[in-house]
């Protein structure tokens, strides 16, 4: 599933190309994805101008000039690709813009989401309300993490991935951040002291920013808006490196399963 770095990479690509442009056509090829698509979607979008592109957690938010926002989520296998040839039977929505740009929503597994919602009430949308803090916002630090994790008996990695606490840190980035912070994924979240919390907050930000700089991570379906692959997978320090030597101490990277998710860490470096 595309996580925060992938969605942020797409947001930036779309903002450069489409901000200020008007939608001239929408082709809709099915009535639903994960949920039913908004009624009269095409007629409500045609003629609207794209005012701004934002991101909340893993959701892409395209503000329109009529006071509504187009909400997009890529689900497990979704892609948003600018221009290029048609993408076959899994291209469920095609957006056309003045100037000739074409945005294709491709989703083989159909777990993606498309919705329209009043811009002034975005926080009330069922998929957006209750989301946690943004780890790339200026106020994200160790103090915030300690407050969020206070009293929680969850393993640290699972707490870090809880979208009600911190948004956008998926499995890959939780593994990588915990390694950089030298913290065990099995440590209970409530035991995070000030110094460890500062290390983890800094590592989360560092990993996410590094992934964005590399265009995200491509393991299966994800591509950037221009169709290019992300390359952060080439910089993994522990993820999917079971048995390989730790880049810090040389011990073999271990793999365990926490809450059903593959977890990679160094038993020597991470405490």
N, C-alpha and C positions, 0 to 999 in steps of 0.2 A: 504493500500500500504506500503511495506517495505520502511522505511526511512533510514536516515544516520546510526543510530546505528545498525539496522538490516543488512544493506549491509556491514558495517565495520566488524561486527561479522562474517559474512560469509567469507569476504575477509581473515580475520585472520585464520579461520579454513582451508580454501583452501590453503593458503600460507604454513602452517605447513605441510600439507599432500602432496601437488602436486608440489611445487617449485622444479625445476630441473628434473622432470619426463617427459617422452616422451608419446605423444598420440599414442596409437596403434590401435584405432578403433573409428569410429563415426557412430552411427545409427541415421538417420534422418527420421522421420515418417510423416512429412508434409512439404509443400513448404513455409509456412509463419506462423508468429505469428501476432503481431500487424502490422508488415511490412514483405515483402518478405524476406526470408533468403538469404544470399549470394549465388551466383551461385557456384557450385562445392565445397560447404562447407566442406564436408567430405574429399574429396581428397586433399584439401588445408590444412587441419589440421593434417591428419594422418602423423606421422613421425616427427612432430614439437615438440620441447621441451618447457616446460613452464619456462620462465626465471624469471618472477616476477608477483606478483598480487598487483594491486593498486586499488584505488577507486577515482572517481571524482563525487561529489554529490551523487546521488543514483545509479550510474553506476559502475559496476565492470569491471576492465580492466586487462586482462590477456595478458602480453607481451610474444610473441613467439620468437623463435630464428632465424626467417627469416625476422625480421624487420616489422612484422605486429602485431597488437593487436586485440584480441578477446574482443568485447564489449558486455556486458550482462546487461540487465535491467529486473527486475522481474515483472514489471507492477503491476496489482492489486492483483494477486493471485499466482504469480510464486514462485517456490521453487527450490533451488539447493541443492540436497541431495547426500552426499557421501555414496556409498556402500548400503547395504541393498537390499531387494527384488525389482523387477520391480514394478513401481507405476501405472500400468494400462493404460487406454486409453489416459490419460492426460500427459503421459511421452513422450514429443515430440522429445527430443534429448537425446542420451546416449553417453557419452564420456568414453572411456576405456583407461587406462594408464598402462605403464609398472609397474610391481610389483603387478598388480591385482586390483588397485583402479578403481572404477566406479563412475562417476558423472552423476546424472540424473537431467535433466531440466524438471520440472513438472509445467504445467500452465493451469489449468482448463478454465480460461476465455480468454486465449490467448492474453493478453495485453502486454506480455513481448516482449523483443527485443533482437536479436542476430545479430551482424554485425562484419565484419572484416575491419580494416582501417590501413593505414601505421602509424607505431608508431611515426615517426618523425613529423607527421601532425595531431596529435590527436585533437589539439585545433581547427582545421578546420572542424571537423565532425559536421554535422548539429545538432546533439543532444547535443553536448558538447560546441560548441561556444556560447558565450553569457551567460554562467552560472556565478553566483555570487561568492562571497568569501566563502572559506571553514571555518566554525566556529571553527574547531579544530586546525587550523594552528596557529603558534605562534603569528602572527601579528594581530589576531582578538581581538579587544578591543573596548571600548566605543567610542574612536575617530573615528574608522572605521564605527561603526554603525551610529554615528551622520552624517558623510559624506554621507553615503548611503541613509539616511532617510531625508536629508535636503530638505525642500520644499514639501515634500510628504504629501498630505492630507488624505492618507489612514489610517484606524485604525491600531494601532501598531501591532496587531496580524497578520493582513493581510499582512502588509509590511514584517514582520518577516518570513512569509511563501512564499514570492515571490522569486522563484528560480533564478531570474535575479539579486537579491540583495544578499541574503544569501542562501546557498544551504543546503538541507537535513533536515531542521527544519519543519517537518510535523505538522499536527494538534495536535496530542498528546503532542509533545515536546514543541510546542509554548504555549499551555495552561499551562503546568507544569513550563516552564521557566518564564513566566510572573507572575505566582503566587510567585515563589521564589524571583523574583525581586521586588515584591509588586507594580506592574504596571497594570493599567486597560487595558484590551484588546481593549477597545474602545478609548483610548487616541490616538490623532492624532500623527502619526509618526514624523511629523515635530516639535513637541513640546518637543522632547526628549533632555533634557539638559545634561551637562557633567556627573553629579553625577548619574542620572537615567540611562544614556547610559552605564556607567561603571557597574552598578548593573545588567543591562540586559545582557550585553556581558558575564559577569561572570556566570550568571544563565544559559544561553544557554549552555556554555561549561560544567558546572556542571551537568546539566540534561543529556546531550548527553553522557558524560563520565560515569555517573551512569548507564545509560541504556545499554551501551556497556558492562560494568562490569557484568550486569545481563543477557547478551546474547540477548538483545533486548526485544521487546514487542510482545507477542503472544495474539491476540484477535480472529483471525480467521485462516488464512492460513499459516502464517509465522512459519518456523522452522529454527534452526541453520543448518549448513552444516552437522552436525553429526546426524540430525534428532530430536534433543532435542528441547523442547519449550523454548522460552525466558521467563523471569520471572519479567521484570520491571513493568508489569501491577499490581503486588502486592504492588508496592511502589507509586502508583498514589496518589497525594495529592488533586487534584481537578478533574481531567479528569473522566467523567462518575460518578461523585459523587454528582449529583444534590440533594439538600435537606439534605445532610449529613452535620454535623457540620464542619466548617473550623478548620483544625488542629492547627491554630494559635489563633483565636479569638472566635471560637464557633458559629459564625453566619452560617446560612444555605448557602451552596454552590449554586450559581445561574447558570442557563443555559440560554443562548441566542443564536441567530444565526447571524453570521457575514459572509457575502459573501457566504451564503449557507452552512457554516460549523458550527457544534455544538461547542459552546464556553462555558467553565466552569471557574468561577472565584468567588472570595469573594469580595462583595461590601464594606466590612469593611476594609480589608487589602490592596486592590489593588486600587491605585489612579492614 
